[in-house]
């Protein structure tokens, strides 16, 4: 197995695209193949920024209050609480009603839009940045952080389909992860995302003036 084949196999394993039998065989090989184990570890570190692109979202606090009221669990204060036997049959009916209401809510609410994603590649098709666009926000995470040549800066651009010129999204910071929220455009499928090399302070013309370092096109996550 050549180093290139080993690296590609390790990448497929980490991304989860191998069949179960192939993945099991690879795990067994890693116990005796130090180079393969190192390639897998490198890919795991390279793709670790994926974990930070989708921050967890808690359900709205009022949802739990609505569920408690529907189940009859929103009891009066202790000083005014009457003495009675708990109405289990009523609770069962209330739970059924709430379950039906939640099911209707889930079925009738609009399906959330799938995030848009791309990997910005170098001119030699090497992955450099992972990009995720959700709503109006575009998040980037470095896969292979490269230093910008001295005296130059990296600038981020977006080019929607049908547009004649890209729009600047600002300079790329030194941090390996950052996000931007454009005010003049909205992320959309097919939008080109690119990073160019520019003079200090960014392009003086409002258009890319230097070579393209990395480029990719947004598409729906999980789409074809």
Z-matrix of the N, CA and C atoms (Angstrom, degrees):
N
C 1 1.463
C 2 1.523 1 109.00
N 3 1.340 2 116.44 1 126.64
C 4 1.459 3 120.37 2 178.94
C 5 1.525 4 109.70 3 -74.97
N 6 1.353 5 117.81 4 160.07
C 7 1.473 6 119.67 5 177.02
C 8 1.525 7 112.25 6 -55.95
N 9 1.347 8 117.36 7 -36.52
C 10 1.460 9 120.18 8 -179.88
C 11 1.532 10 111.10 9 -66.15
N 12 1.347 11 116.25 10 -42.19
C 13 1.459 12 120.29 11 178.80
C 14 1.527 13 110.50 12 -66.14
N 15 1.346 14 116.63 13 -39.57
C 16 1.457 15 119.99 14 179.00
C 17 1.533 16 110.76 15 -63.61
N 18 1.327 17 116.77 16 -41.54
C 19 1.464 18 120.48 17 -178.97
C 20 1.520 19 110.54 18 -67.18
N 21 1.334 20 116.55 19 -40.90
C 22 1.467 21 119.82 20 179.47
C 23 1.524 22 110.65 21 -64.70
N 24 1.347 23 117.12 22 -41.31
C 25 1.459 24 120.90 23 179.43
C 26 1.523 25 110.86 24 -64.44
N 27 1.332 26 116.52 25 -41.29
C 28 1.464 27 120.37 26 178.22
C 29 1.523 28 110.60 27 -63.34
N 30 1.337 29 117.28 28 -40.05
C 31 1.457 30 120.38 29 178.47
C 32 1.514 31 112.32 30 -63.45
N 33 1.340 32 117.36 31 -41.89
C 34 1.463 33 120.66 32 177.94
C 35 1.524 34 110.85 33 -63.97
N 36 1.333 35 116.38 34 -37.44
C 37 1.470 36 119.93 35 179.52
C 38 1.528 37 110.43 36 -63.84
N 39 1.326 38 116.99 37 -47.01
C 40 1.460 39 120.66 38 -177.58
C 41 1.525 40 110.87 39 -67.19
N 42 1.329 41 117.41 40 -36.49
C 43 1.463 42 120.94 41 179.16
C 44 1.525 43 112.32 42 -74.65
N 45 1.352 44 117.12 43 -13.75
C 46 1.463 45 120.14 44 178.09
C 47 1.508 46 114.41 45 81.01
N 48 1.339 47 117.96 46 24.88
C 49 1.463 48 120.28 47 -178.50
C 50 1.522 49 112.79 48 -96.16
N 51 1.341 50 118.28 49 -4.61
C 52 1.462 51 120.75 50 177.37
C 53 1.525 52 109.80 51 -78.04
N 54 1.345 53 116.13 52 152.74
C 55 1.449 54 120.05 53 172.56
C 56 1.520 55 109.60 54 -69.34
N 57 1.327 56 116.41 55 160.22
C 58 1.466 57 120.45 56 -175.89
C 59 1.526 58 111.42 57 -57.62
N 60 1.329 59 117.19 58 -41.27
C 61 1.472 60 120.17 59 -179.81
C 62 1.521 61 110.67 60 -64.73
N 63 1.343 62 116.92 61 -43.57
C 64 1.462 63 120.38 62 -179.67
C 65 1.521 64 111.30 63 -65.00
N 66 1.351 65 116.18 64 -39.47
C 67 1.461 66 119.78 65 179.68
C 68 1.523 67 110.69 66 -65.31
N 69 1.345 68 117.02 67 -39.63
C 70 1.462 69 120.34 68 178.96
C 71 1.522 70 110.94 69 -65.36
N 72 1.332 71 116.34 70 -40.67
C 73 1.459 72 119.96 71 178.36
C 74 1.524 73 111.07 72 -64.17
N 75 1.337 74 116.42 73 -39.77
C 76 1.459 75 119.60 74 -179.78
C 77 1.530 76 110.69 75 -66.11
N 78 1.343 77 117.39 76 -40.63
C 79 1.463 78 119.75 77 178.30
C 80 1.529 79 110.81 78 -61.72
N 81 1.316 80 116.28 79 -38.11
C 82 1.461 81 119.40 80 178.22
C 83 1.525 82 110.87 81 -67.34
N 84 1.322 83 117.29 82 -38.33
C 85 1.461 84 120.62 83 -179.64
C 86 1.515 85 112.01 84 -67.56
N 87 1.352 86 116.15 85 -32.57
C 88 1.466 87 119.16 86 -178.13
C 89 1.523 88 112.18 87 -62.57
N 90 1.340 89 117.32 88 -23.47
C 91 1.462 90 120.41 89 -179.29
C 92 1.523 91 111.84 90 -67.79
N 93 1.333 92 116.82 91 -25.08
C 94 1.464 93 120.21 92 -179.19
C 95 1.518 94 113.28 93 -118.77
N 96 1.333 95 117.62 94 -9.69
C 97 1.468 96 122.05 95 -178.64
C 98 1.525 97 108.69 96 -111.21
N 99 1.327 98 116.20 97 96.66
C 100 1.462 99 120.95 98 -176.44
C 101 1.523 100 111.65 99 -65.42
N 102 1.330 101 117.76 100 -34.96
C 103 1.466 102 120.77 101 -179.25
C 104 1.524 103 110.95 102 -67.58
N 105 1.330 104 116.39 103 -39.13
C 106 1.463 105 119.77 104 177.49
C 107 1.528 106 110.25 105 -67.17
N 108 1.326 107 117.09 106 -42.12
C 109 1.465 108 120.12 107 178.14
C 110 1.519 109 110.81 108 -61.97
N 111 1.337 110 116.77 109 -38.56
C 112 1.469 111 120.25 110 178.84
C 113 1.526 112 110.75 111 -67.39
N 114 1.336 113 117.52 112 -37.17
C 115 1.469 114 120.63 113 178.45
C 116 1.520 115 111.01 114 -65.29
N 117 1.340 116 116.71 115 -40.79
C 118 1.467 117 120.48 116 177.79
C 119 1.531 118 110.10 117 -64.07
N 120 1.325 119 116.99 118 -43.81
C 121 1.467 120 120.42 119 179.52
C 122 1.522 121 110.81 120 -62.17
N 123 1.339 122 116.71 121 -38.60
C 124 1.460 123 120.15 122 179.42
C 125 1.524 124 111.13 123 -64.69
N 126 1.341 125 116.83 124 -40.90
C 127 1.463 126 119.89 125 178.28
C 128 1.527 127 111.31 126 -67.66
N 129 1.332 128 117.90 127 -38.06
C 130 1.460 129 120.57 128 177.78
C 131 1.526 130 110.41 129 -61.84
N 132 1.323 131 116.81 130 -41.43
C 133 1.467 132 119.87 131 178.38
C 134 1.522 133 110.86 132 -68.90
N 135 1.322 134 116.57 133 -36.70
C 136 1.462 135 121.40 134 -178.06
C 137 1.526 136 111.38 135 -66.34
N 138 1.329 137 116.61 136 -36.10
C 139 1.466 138 120.77 137 -176.79
C 140 1.528 139 112.99 138 -96.92
N 141 1.334 140 117.05 139 1.88
C 142 1.460 141 119.99 140 179.38
C 143 1.521 142 112.91 141 -56.62
N 144 1.357 143 120.78 142 -34.65
C 145 1.470 144 119.69 143 179.21
C 146 1.518 145 114.28 144 -57.80
N 147 1.348 146 117.61 145 -18.55
C 148 1.469 147 119.35 146 176.82
C 149 1.520 148 111.78 147 -56.37
N 150 1.338 149 116.11 148 -32.53
C 151 1.456 150 120.55 149 -175.78
C 152 1.522 151 111.88 150 -67.64
N 153 1.329 152 117.57 151 -21.04
C 154 1.461 153 120.21 152 -174.90
C 155 1.516 154 112.98 153 -99.98
N 156 1.325 155 117.24 154 -4.46
C 157 1.467 156 119.10 155 -174.94
C 158 1.518 157 113.16 156 -80.50
N 159 1.311 158 117.61 157 -22.81
C 160 1.462 159 120.87 158 -178.84
C 161 1.517 160 109.07 159 -119.54
N 162 1.325 161 117.87 160 88.78
C 163 1.465 162 119.70 161 -179.71
C 164 1.517 163 111.17 162 -63.14
N 165 1.345 164 118.18 163 143.00
C 166 1.472 165 120.95 164 -179.98
C 167 1.523 166 111.41 165 -64.87
N 168 1.315 167 116.12 166 146.79
C 169 1.454 168 121.70 167 179.85
C 170 1.525 169 109.23 168 -122.79
N 171 1.313 170 116.12 169 124.63
C 172 1.459 171 121.07 170 178.38
C 173 1.534 172 109.49 171 -85.21
N 174 1.337 173 118.77 172 149.59
C 175 1.468 174 120.31 173 176.51
C 176 1.520 175 109.82 174 -64.90
N 177 1.332 176 118.35 175 152.56
C 178 1.457 177 120.67 176 -179.67
C 179 1.523 178 111.88 177 -60.50
N 180 1.327 179 118.93 178 140.48
C 181 1.471 180 121.20 179 -177.28
C 182 1.525 181 113.17 180 -56.78
N 183 1.336 182 117.70 181 -34.92
C 184 1.465 183 119.27 182 -176.73
C 185 1.526 184 112.39 183 -67.38
N 186 1.341 185 117.58 184 -18.38
C 187 1.455 186 119.69 185 179.12
C 188 1.521 187 110.82 186 -62.43
N 189 1.342 188 116.91 187 -44.64
C 190 1.461 189 120.07 188 -179.61
C 191 1.523 190 111.21 189 -64.50
N 192 1.339 191 117.05 190 -37.75
C 193 1.465 192 119.85 191 178.26
C 194 1.522 193 110.85 192 -62.97
N 195 1.355 194 116.66 193 -40.39
C 196 1.466 195 119.74 194 179.25
C 197 1.524 196 110.67 195 -64.81
N 198 1.337 197 116.30 196 -40.57
C 199 1.470 198 119.78 197 179.18
C 200 1.524 199 110.50 198 -64.18
N 201 1.345 200 117.31 199 -43.68
C 202 1.464 201 120.61 200 179.38
C 203 1.523 202 111.14 201 -61.67
N 204 1.338 203 116.62 202 -42.75
C 205 1.470 204 119.35 203 179.16
C 206 1.519 205 110.64 204 -63.95
N 207 1.335 206 116.34 205 -41.43
C 208 1.453 207 119.70 206 -179.43
C 209 1.527 208 112.55 207 -66.11
N 210 1.333 209 117.04 208 -30.61
C 211 1.456 210 121.03 209 179.08
C 212 1.521 211 112.55 210 -86.98
N 213 1.322 212 117.13 211 -2.84
C 214 1.450 213 120.19 212 -178.78
C 215 1.516 214 113.41 213 76.20
N 216 1.333 215 116.83 214 24.41
C 217 1.460 216 120.14 215 -177.17
C 218 1.520 217 112.59 216 -97.90
N 219 1.330 218 117.56 217 -5.10
C 220 1.461 219 119.87 218 178.09
C 221 1.520 220 108.30 219 -81.78
N 222 1.334 221 117.14 220 83.53
C 223 1.456 222 122.52 221 -173.71
C 224 1.515 223 111.40 222 -82.03
N 225 1.333 224 115.31 223 159.59
C 226 1.462 225 121.34 224 179.07
C 227 1.519 226 109.36 225 -72.37
N 228 1.370 227 118.31 226 163.28
C 229 1.466 228 121.03 227 177.05
C 230 1.521 229 111.45 228 -57.26
N 231 1.340 230 116.20 229 154.23
C 232 1.470 231 121.37 230 -174.42
C 233 1.524 232 112.28 231 -58.14
N 234 1.335 233 118.42 232 -34.10
C 235 1.466 234 121.20 233 -176.54
C 236 1.510 235 112.06 234 -69.77
N 237 1.309 236 116.71 235 -22.69
C 238 1.470 237 119.30 236 -177.02
C 239 1.519 238 111.67 237 -115.49
N 240 1.340 239 117.46 238 11.63
C 241 1.453 240 120.09 239 -174.81
C 242 1.530 241 109.65 240 -77.55
N 243 1.330 242 119.63 241 120.89
C 244 1.475 243 121.79 242 178.18
C 245 1.518 244 110.46 243 -74.39
N 246 1.321 245 115.51 244 163.38
C 247 1.468 246 121.76 245 178.70
C 248 1.533 247 107.93 246 -96.66
N 249 1.316 248 114.73 247 115.84
C 250 1.447 249 119.11 248 174.25
C 251 1.522 250 109.33 249 -153.00
N 252 1.310 251 114.92 250 165.45
C 253 1.457 252 119.15 251 175.33
C 254 1.520 253 108.43 252 -80.73
N 255 1.332 254 115.89 253 141.32
C 256 1.467 255 119.11 254 -176.14
C 257 1.525 256 109.98 255 -66.40
N 258 1.316 257 118.93 256 129.30
C 259 1.469 258 122.71 257 -175.33
C 260 1.529 259 111.45 258 -80.40
N 261 1.344 260 117.29 259 80.32
C 262 1.465 261 119.39 260 -178.28
C 263 1.525 262 113.32 261 -59.41
N 264 1.353 263 120.46 262 -42.49
C 265 1.468 264 117.99 263 178.39
C 266 1.516 265 112.39 264 -59.37
N 267 1.356 266 115.60 265 -41.25
C 268 1.466 267 118.56 266 179.44
C 269 1.515 268 110.70 267 -64.57
N 270 1.344 269 115.83 268 -36.84
C 271 1.455 270 119.32 269 179.01
C 272 1.523 271 110.26 270 -62.06
N 273 1.336 272 116.44 271 -40.35
C 274 1.454 273 119.55 272 179.38
C 275 1.514 274 111.81 273 -62.78
N 276 1.344 275 116.11 274 -42.00
C 277 1.459 276 119.49 275 178.17
C 278 1.516 277 110.72 276 -66.15
N 279 1.347 278 115.79 277 -41.04
C 280 1.463 279 118.76 278 179.83
C 281 1.509 280 111.25 279 -64.23
N 282 1.346 281 117.17 280 -40.46
C 283 1.463 282 120.07 281 179.43
C 284 1.519 283 110.71 282 -63.22
N 285 1.337 284 116.14 283 -40.00
C 286 1.464 285 119.29 284 179.08
C 287 1.523 286 110.51 285 -63.45
N 288 1.347 287 115.77 286 -41.36
C 289 1.460 288 119.15 287 -179.62
C 290 1.515 289 111.01 288 -64.94
N 291 1.340 290 116.11 289 -42.27
C 292 1.461 291 118.84 290 179.81
C 293 1.509 292 110.87 291 -65.71
N 294 1.357 293 116.76 292 -41.28
C 295 1.458 294 119.99 293 179.28
C 296 1.527 295 110.36 294 -60.57
N 297 1.345 296 115.63 295 -42.45
C 298 1.462 297 118.97 296 178.83
C 299 1.524 298 110.50 297 -65.03
N 300 1.340 299 116.40 298 -39.60
C 301 1.458 300 119.44 299 179.31
C 302 1.515 301 112.19 300 -64.90
N 303 1.353 302 116.33 301 -42.24
C 304 1.460 303 119.59 302 178.62
C 305 1.521 304 110.87 303 -65.04
N 306 1.337 305 116.24 304 -39.06
C 307 1.465 306 118.85 305 178.91
C 308 1.519 307 110.84 306 -62.61
N 309 1.337 308 116.47 307 -43.00
C 310 1.466 309 119.92 308 178.41
C 311 1.512 310 110.88 309 -63.95
N 312 1.337 311 116.38 310 -39.33
C 313 1.464 312 120.23 311 179.44
C 314 1.522 313 110.42 312 -62.27
N 315 1.350 314 116.31 313 -43.50
C 316 1.458 315 120.45 314 -178.43
C 317 1.521 316 110.88 315 -67.01
N 318 1.358 317 116.69 316 -39.08
C 319 1.454 318 120.04 317 -176.72
C 320 1.520 319 112.49 318 -74.23
N 321 1.331 320 116.99 319 -33.71
C 322 1.455 321 120.24 320 -173.46
C 323 1.521 322 113.65 321 -91.06
N 324 1.333 323 117.92 322 -21.12
C 325 1.466 324 118.21 323 -179.25
C 326 1.525 325 109.52 324 -70.69
N 327 1.330 326 118.76 325 150.42
C 328 1.467 327 121.16 326 179.69
C 329 1.521 328 110.61 327 -62.54
N 330 1.324 329 115.92 328 140.38
C 331 1.460 330 119.86 329 177.38
C 332 1.523 331 109.49 330 -67.30
N 333 1.336 332 117.63 331 136.05
C 334 1.458 333 119.15 332 179.77
C 335 1.519 334 110.53 333 -64.31
N 336 1.329 335 115.84 334 141.01
C 337 1.449 336 120.50 335 -179.08
C 338 1.526 337 109.72 336 -70.46
N 339 1.323 338 115.54 337 133.71
C 340 1.459 339 119.84 338 179.25
C 341 1.523 340 109.21 339 -64.92
N 342 1.328 341 117.97 340 140.35
C 343 1.463 342 119.50 341 178.49
C 344 1.520 343 110.42 342 -65.41
N 345 1.313 344 115.64 343 154.73
C 346 1.459 345 122.02 344 175.95
C 347 1.523 346 107.74 345 -98.09
N 348 1.321 347 116.56 346 140.30
C 349 1.455 348 119.89 347 -176.97
C 350 1.518 349 110.59 348 -141.86
N 351 1.331 350 115.52 349 157.97
C 352 1.456 351 122.10 350 170.39
C 353 1.522 352 107.98 351 -161.68
N 354 1.293 353 115.20 352 164.15
C 355 1.461 354 121.83 353 172.00
C 356 1.518 355 106.86 354 -115.85
N 357 1.325 356 116.19 355 122.79
C 358 1.457 357 120.21 356 177.14
C 359 1.526 358 108.84 357 -77.51
N 360 1.322 359 115.63 358 126.58
C 361 1.452 360 121.78 359 -176.39
C 362 1.522 361 111.05 360 -108.09
N 363 1.328 362 114.93 361 155.10
C 364 1.454 363 120.69 362 172.94
C 365 1.527 364 109.08 363 -80.31
N 366 1.318 365 117.15 364 178.10
C 367 1.461 366 120.87 365 178.29
C 368 1.522 367 111.73 366 -64.97
N 369 1.339 368 116.46 367 -19.96
C 370 1.467 369 120.28 368 177.28
C 371 1.525 370 111.47 369 -100.34
N 372 1.341 371 116.28 370 19.93
C 373 1.467 372 123.21 371 176.40
C 374 1.520 373 113.31 372 63.21
N 375 1.321 374 117.90 373 31.23
C 376 1.448 375 121.75 374 174.98
C 377 1.528 376 109.27 375 -93.62
N 378 1.355 377 119.19 376 132.98
C 379 1.467 378 120.58 377 180.00
C 380 1.519 379 111.47 378 -66.15
N 381 1.330 380 116.36 379 134.07
C 382 1.462 381 120.45 380 -177.48
C 383 1.524 382 112.41 381 -125.02
N 384 1.329 383 117.65 382 -42.69
C 385 1.468 384 121.59 383 -178.26
C 386 1.523 385 109.17 384 -135.62
N 387 1.325 386 115.08 385 139.65
C 388 1.458 387 121.54 386 171.50
C 389 1.523 388 107.60 387 -99.59
N 390 1.338 389 116.72 388 130.33
C 391 1.467 390 122.22 389 -175.93
C 392 1.523 391 109.43 390 -121.30
N 393 1.342 392 116.75 391 132.22
C 394 1.458 393 122.02 392 174.28
C 395 1.520 394 108.23 393 -130.58
N 396 1.321 395 116.49 394 131.63
C 397 1.460 396 122.16 395 177.24
C 398 1.519 397 108.14 396 -118.33
N 399 1.327 398 116.21 397 119.96
C 400 1.461 399 122.26 398 177.96
C 401 1.517 400 107.60 399 -130.23
N 402 1.335 401 116.68 400 119.88
C 403 1.461 402 119.25 401 -175.68
C 404 1.521 403 109.58 402 67.80
N 405 1.325 404 116.13 403 -126.21
C 406 1.458 405 120.93 404 179.85
C 407 1.520 406 112.57 405 -97.74
N 408 1.320 407 117.80 406 -2.81
C 409 1.466 408 121.17 407 -172.60
C 410 1.515 409 111.24 408 -102.18
N 411 1.322 410 115.13 409 137.36
C 412 1.454 411 122.63 410 176.25
C 413 1.522 412 107.71 411 -113.93
N 414 1.329 413 116.85 412 123.19
C 415 1.458 414 122.04 413 179.95
C 416 1.526 415 109.58 414 -111.84
N 417 1.329 416 115.94 415 140.41
C 418 1.457 417 121.12 416 179.10
C 419 1.518 418 109.72 417 -127.42
N 420 1.325 419 115.68 418 142.80
C 421 1.462 420 122.34 419 176.66
C 422 1.515 421 108.05 420 -137.21
N 423 1.329 422 115.86 421 129.85
C 424 1.464 423 120.90 422 -177.75
C 425 1.523 424 110.28 423 -72.74
N 426 1.324 425 116.18 424 131.87
C 427 1.456 426 121.71 425 174.02
C 428 1.520 427 110.88 426 -94.96
N 429 1.317 428 116.08 427 -38.81
C 430 1.465 429 122.39 428 175.96
C 431 1.522 430 107.06 429 -135.96
N 432 1.329 431 115.43 430 91.82
C 433 1.464 432 119.47 431 -175.38
C 434 1.521 433 110.77 432 -66.55
N 435 1.342 434 116.18 433 125.60
C 436 1.457 435 122.05 434 178.94
C 437 1.526 436 109.48 435 -121.03
N 438 1.311 437 116.18 436 136.90
C 439 1.460 438 120.52 437 178.77
C 440 1.530 439 109.36 438 -73.68
N 441 1.340 440 115.65 439 139.80
C 442 1.463 441 120.85 440 176.32
C 443 1.522 442 108.59 441 -77.31
N 444 1.305 443 116.76 442 144.40
C 445 1.458 444 120.00 443 -177.76
C 446 1.530 445 110.09 444 -60.97
N 447 1.323 446 118.23 445 143.88
C 448 1.473 447 121.90 446 -175.75
C 449 1.528 448 111.95 447 -54.75
N 450 1.328 449 115.04 448 139.48
C 451 1.453 450 120.68 449 178.23
C 452 1.517 451 114.68 450 80.15
N 453 1.334 452 117.40 451 7.74
C 454 1.460 453 120.96 452 178.58
C 455 1.525 454 109.03 453 -130.37
N 456 1.329 455 117.40 454 165.71
C 457 1.464 456 122.93 455 176.90
C 458 1.521 457 108.82 456 -131.14
N 459 1.328 458 115.61 457 158.81
C 460 1.466 459 121.45 458 175.22
C 461 1.523 460 108.49 459 -98.83
N 462 1.331 461 116.49 460 135.40
C 463 1.457 462 121.18 461 -178.27
C 464 1.524 463 109.54 462 -125.00
N 465 1.343 464 115.26 463 138.49
C 466 1.463 465 122.19 464 -176.85
C 467 1.524 466 109.94 465 -96.93
N 468 1.350 467 115.43 466 137.73
C 469 1.468 468 121.15 467 -178.53
C 470 1.524 469 109.65 468 -133.96
N 471 1.339 470 115.84 469 155.64
C 472 1.460 471 122.32 470 174.69
C 473 1.519 472 108.67 471 -132.71
N 474 1.328 473 115.98 472 137.02
C 475 1.462 474 121.26 473 -179.94
C 476 1.524 475 108.71 474 -130.97
N 477 1.361 476 117.85 475 98.00
C 478 1.467 477 119.95 476 177.70
C 479 1.524 478 111.00 477 -64.97
N 480 1.332 479 116.00 478 155.17
C 481 1.452 480 119.62 479 176.60
C 482 1.529 481 110.17 480 -61.09
N 483 1.299 482 116.23 481 133.28
C 484 1.461 483 121.64 482 -179.23
C 485 1.501 484 113.68 483 92.83
N 486 1.333 485 118.74 484 -15.49
C 487 1.461 486 121.42 485 178.54
C 488 1.521 487 109.44 486 -76.58
N 489 1.319 488 115.96 487 151.76
C 490 1.459 489 120.76 488 -177.92
C 491 1.518 490 112.92 489 -96.49
N 492 1.334 491 117.34 490 -15.51
C 493 1.464 492 120.27 491 -179.50
C 494 1.520 493 108.87 492 -149.20
N 495 1.322 494 117.71 493 145.86
C 496 1.465 495 120.42 494 179.84
C 497 1.521 496 112.05 495 -72.94
N 498 1.327 497 114.68 496 156.98
C 499 1.468 498 122.26 497 177.20
C 500 1.519 499 108.64 498 -108.18
N 501 1.338 500 115.91 499 133.89
C 502 1.458 501 119.72 500 179.16
C 503 1.522 502 110.32 501 -72.63
N 504 1.330 503 115.46 502 135.52
C 505 1.468 504 121.83 503 175.40
C 506 1.526 505 110.85 504 -109.05
N 507 1.320 506 116.70 505 11.05
C 508 1.458 507 120.51 506 176.39
C 509 1.518 508 112.69 507 104.98
N 510 1.327 509 114.84 508 176.83
C 511 1.454 510 121.31 509 179.84
C 512 1.519 511 110.45 510 -81.57
N 513 1.320 512 115.58 511 149.99
C 514 1.463 513 121.57 512 179.20
C 515 1.527 514 108.22 513 -84.51
N 516 1.341 515 117.97 514 120.29
C 517 1.467 516 120.04 515 -179.27
C 518 1.516 517 111.25 516 -72.21
N 519 1.331 518 115.45 517 169.05
C 520 1.461 519 119.66 518 -179.65
C 521 1.527 520 111.75 519 -72.67
N 522 1.326 521 117.43 520 -22.31
C 523 1.463 522 120.27 521 179.54
C 524 1.521 523 110.27 522 -62.26
N 525 1.321 524 115.97 523 151.35
C 526 1.452 525 120.49 524 -178.47
C 527 1.514 526 114.23 525 -77.48
N 528 1.343 527 117.86 526 -10.50
C 529 1.462 528 122.03 527 179.69
C 530 1.522 529 108.73 528 -138.27
N 531 1.323 530 116.87 529 138.56
C 532 1.457 531 120.75 530 175.27
C 533 1.521 532 108.64 531 -161.70
N 534 1.322 533 116.52 532 167.75
C 535 1.458 534 121.63 533 179.34
C 536 1.518 535 109.48 534 -138.60
N 537 1.324 536 115.95 535 153.35
C 538 1.459 537 122.29 536 177.23
C 539 1.519 538 108.39 537 -135.38
N 540 1.324 539 116.42 538 149.98
C 541 1.466 540 122.52 539 176.45
C 542 1.515 541 108.04 540 -124.58
N 543 1.324 542 118.75 541 94.88
C 544 1.464 543 121.05 542 -178.09
C 545 1.526 544 111.90 543 -61.70
N 546 1.308 545 116.12 544 145.84
C 547 1.466 546 121.41 545 179.70
C 548 1.525 547 111.93 546 -102.97
N 549 1.330 548 117.33 547 -15.59
C 550 1.459 549 119.73 548 -175.49
C 551 1.520 550 113.29 549 -110.73
N 552 1.322 551 117.75 550 -1.58
C 553 1.465 552 120.47 551 177.59
C 554 1.523 553 109.13 552 -153.93
N 555 1.322 554 115.25 553 163.15
C 556 1.466 555 121.78 554 179.51
C 557 1.516 556 108.26 555 -121.72
N 558 1.334 557 117.85 556 134.16
C 559 1.459 558 119.66 557 178.56
C 560 1.522 559 111.31 558 -54.91
N 561 1.333 560 115.99 559 138.77
C 562 1.457 561 120.69 560 -177.21
C 563 1.523 562 109.03 561 -147.50
N 564 1.354 563 116.82 562 155.11
C 565 1.466 564 119.52 563 178.04
C 566 1.516 565 111.06 564 -57.19
N 567 1.317 566 116.07 565 138.87
C 568 1.457 567 121.09 566 179.36
C 569 1.512 568 114.20 567 88.45
N 570 1.334 569 117.85 568 -6.51
C 571 1.464 570 120.63 569 -179.45
C 572 1.531 571 109.96 570 -69.15
N 573 1.337 572 115.34 571 131.70
C 574 1.455 573 120.50 572 175.39
C 575 1.529 574 109.85 573 -80.62
N 576 1.329 575 115.69 574 135.22
C 577 1.454 576 122.24 575 172.72
C 578 1.519 577 106.97 576 -118.58
N 579 1.321 578 116.92 577 127.39
C 580 1.456 579 119.43 578 -178.40
C 581 1.519 580 111.06 579 -141.76
N 582 1.319 581 114.81 580 155.73
C 583 1.463 582 122.11 581 175.89
C 584 1.518 583 107.38 582 -123.75
N 585 1.324 584 116.41 583 127.00
C 586 1.457 585 121.13 584 -178.74
C 587 1.524 586 110.62 585 -116.44
N 588 1.315 587 115.60 586 163.28
C 589 1.462 588 122.65 587 177.08
C 590 1.519 589 108.34 588 -94.71
N 591 1.336 590 116.54 589 122.50
C 592 1.459 591 120.85 590 -173.54
C 593 1.535 592 110.89 591 -130.35
N 594 1.343 593 116.74 592 165.89
C 595 1.467 594 119.79 593 176.73
C 596 1.526 595 110.79 594 -69.45
N 597 1.334 596 118.73 595 165.84
C 598 1.469 597 121.63 596 -179.83
C 599 1.531 598 111.71 597 -51.60
N 600 1.345 599 116.18 598 134.76
C 601 1.455 600 121.16 599 -178.25
C 602 1.506 601 113.78 600 87.82
N 603 1.327 602 117.76 601 -9.12
C 604 1.451 603 120.33 602 179.13
C 605 1.512 604 112.93 603 100.10
N 606 1.330 605 115.62 604 176.10
C 607 1.466 606 121.41 605 -178.04
C 608 1.526 607 110.86 606 -58.15
N 609 1.332 608 118.41 607 129.79
C 610 1.472 609 120.44 608 179.09
C 611 1.522 610 113.18 609 -79.24
N 612 1.342 611 117.78 610 -8.32
C 613 1.463 612 120.32 611 -175.28
C 614 1.524 613 113.28 612 -107.22
N 615 1.340 614 117.51 613 -7.67
C 616 1.455 615 119.49 614 -174.60
C 617 1.507 616 112.90 615 80.84
N 618 1.325 617 117.03 616 4.32
C 619 1.453 618 123.78 617 177.02
C 620 1.526 619 107.78 618 -132.72
N 621 1.329 620 119.10 619 153.57
C 622 1.461 621 120.04 620 178.86
C 623 1.522 622 111.28 621 -57.92
N 624 1.327 623 115.96 622 133.59
C 625 1.465 624 120.80 623 177.90
C 626 1.524 625 111.92 624 -117.24
N 627 1.329 626 117.16 625 -18.56
C 628 1.455 627 120.52 626 -178.26
C 629 1.516 628 111.99 627 -106.92
N 630 1.306 629 116.67 628 -179.74
C 631 1.466 630 120.97 629 -179.18
C 632 1.526 631 111.59 630 -68.17
N 633 1.329 632 115.62 631 153.15
C 634 1.464 633 121.48 632 175.73
C 635 1.524 634 108.49 633 -79.19
N 636 1.340 635 116.03 634 122.97
C 637 1.462 636 120.91 635 178.42
C 638 1.520 637 110.98 636 -86.17
N 639 1.340 638 116.12 637 -45.44
C 640 1.470 639 121.17 638 -175.63
C 641 1.523 640 108.17 639 -142.61
N 642 1.337 641 116.53 640 146.70
C 643 1.461 642 119.90 641 -177.93
C 644 1.522 643 109.89 642 -152.99
N 645 1.340 644 115.69 643 148.24
C 646 1.462 645 122.22 644 177.00
C 647 1.510 646 109.76 645 -164.05
N 648 1.337 647 116.81 646 166.29
C 649 1.469 648 121.92 647 -177.74
C 650 1.524 649 109.21 648 -122.69
N 651 1.343 650 117.81 649 128.51
C 652 1.441 651 122.33 650 -178.69
C 653 1.526 652 111.60 651 -66.51
N 654 1.326 653 116.11 652 140.11
C 655 1.460 654 122.01 653 173.00
C 656 1.514 655 107.92 654 -148.42
N 657 1.322 656 117.48 655 161.12
C 658 1.456 657 121.38 656 -178.06
C 659 1.525 658 110.62 657 -64.79
N 660 1.319 659 115.49 658 133.69
C 661 1.456 660 119.97 659 179.24
C 662 1.519 661 109.42 660 -61.30
N 663 1.311 662 116.69 661 129.96
C 664 1.462 663 121.16 662 -179.23
C 665 1.503 664 113.73 663 83.01
N 666 1.341 665 117.03 664 -2.56
C 667 1.459 666 119.18 665 179.46
C 668 1.511 667 111.12 666 -80.05
N 669 1.295 668 114.90 667 173.02
C 670 1.468 669 119.57 668 -179.05
C 671 1.513 670 110.07 669 -85.29
